[in-house]
């Protein structure tokens, strides 16, 4: 009986938890440029385009309050993107392919 209560509690807790409603898509390529804008956004353009990002410029946006991104997360992602670009490494981004702006939720770079 105790297990039933634990599973029921976990079920209710998961329904109450906030969720990001983004289409979870990954893309990886070398960075062509990184553009911090005057409004605080960061735009990443990869060396190769992908049909997964549907805006005509193939820009990937990092914006506070989009796709769960906080200001601290944006600052960290900018740092990682610049590191990948300066070292000529591929950058992998998780983004919302249903958004015209291809909003990035998280990213990483592999060094070896």
HELIX and SHEET records of a PDB file:
HELIX    1   1 UNK A    2  UNK A   16  1                                  15    
HELIX    2   2 UNK A   71  UNK A   87  1                                  17    
SHEET    1   A 5 UNK A  59  UNK A  62  0                                        
SHEET    2   A 5 UNK A  42  UNK A  46 -1                                        
SHEET    3   A 5 UNK A  24  UNK A  36 -1                                        
SHEET    4   A 5 UNK A  90  UNK A  96 -1                                        
SHEET    5   A 5 UNK A 104  UNK A 109 -1                                        
END                                                                             
